[in-house]
Amino acid sequence: LILLDSLLQEMSQQNAAADVVVKNKDMNKTADEEAGSKQVSNVEETKETELKEDKTDEVKSVPEADKTQLKGQFKLFSKFGDKSADGSSIKLSQSDKWFKQAGVIKQKGITNTDTSIAFRKVAKKAIRISFVDWNQYLDEIATTKKMDVNSIKTKLVECGEPGSMKVSAALDCLTLTVTAPIKI
């Protein structure tokens, strides 16, 4: 939108400048002036075409994530925190933990409320959903939030095993700052 606004402002400034030039010129135009005005209109048409192409690229296509890796991650996260789970179905809370670890759930974008609504649409009253239903759940979230489902799947595949933390986050947790001297 900002790009569109700036292009529109630039175009209106060019049109205003062209209007001033036309008002100050005599009615008789030379061939050079006509060629110049054609160039300005060609530049405007090119900018409009580029702007239309930019709008179509808003949802960038991402290659599909490896289904076997995604299913492996699904099994790991469906067992995470539940000793009795067999890895064939996942709870909403487990899926949300996975989404948070992968960086899919953020303050802006997909929220816990979004995942809850989508989970209920797919699961109805069930507490757990299968891998097939979970893929429908991902499609529902992606459609609702106007995101590419493959980018979500890629993040989920690349996030690591359940409970794994990035090294920098682990170091932040372990780093202590001592401000007072210690007496022995």
Secondary structure as the mmCIF struct_conf table of DSSP 4:
data_model
#
loop_
_struct_conf.conf_type_id
_struct_conf.id
_struct_conf.beg_label_comp_id
_struct_conf.beg_label_asym_id
_struct_conf.beg_label_seq_id
_struct_conf.end_label_comp_id
_struct_conf.end_label_asym_id
_struct_conf.end_label_seq_id
HELX_RH_AL_P HELX_RH_AL_P1 ILE A 2 ASN A 24
BEND BEND1 LYS A 25 LYS A 25
BEND BEND2 MET A 27 MET A 27
HELX_RH_AL_P HELX_RH_AL_P2 ALA A 31 THR A 56
TURN_TY1_P TURN_TY1_P1 ASP A 57 ASP A 57
BEND BEND3 GLU A 58 VAL A 59
HELX_LH_PP_P HELX_LH_PP_P1 PRO A 63 ASP A 66
HELX_RH_AL_P HELX_RH_AL_P3 LYS A 67 LYS A 79
TURN_TY1_P TURN_TY1_P2 PHE A 80 GLY A 81
TURN_TY1_P TURN_TY1_P3 LYS A 83 SER A 84
BEND BEND4 GLY A 87 SER A 88
STRN STRN1 SER A 89 LYS A 91
HELX_RH_AL_P HELX_RH_AL_P4 LEU A 92 ALA A 102
TURN_TY1_P TURN_TY1_P4 GLY A 103 GLY A 103
STRN STRN2 ILE A 105 ILE A 105
BEND BEND5 GLN A 107 GLY A 109
STRN STRN3 ILE A 110 ILE A 110
HELX_RH_AL_P HELX_RH_AL_P5 ASN A 112 ALA A 123
TURN_TY1_P TURN_TY1_P5 LYS A 124 LYS A 125
BEND BEND6 ILE A 127 ILE A 127
STRN STRN4 ARG A 128 SER A 130
HELX_RH_AL_P HELX_RH_AL_P6 PHE A 131 THR A 144
TURN_TY1_P TURN_TY1_P6 LYS A 145 LYS A 146
HELX_RH_AL_P HELX_RH_AL_P7 VAL A 149 GLU A 158
TURN_TY1_P TURN_TY1_P7 CYS A 159 CYS A 159
BEND BEND7 GLU A 161 GLU A 161
TURN_TY1_P TURN_TY1_P8 PRO A 162 GLY A 163
HELX_RH_AL_P HELX_RH_AL_P8 VAL A 167 LEU A 174
BEND BEND8 ALA A 180 ALA A 180
HELX_LH_PP_P HELX_LH_PP_P2 PRO A 181 LYS A 183
#
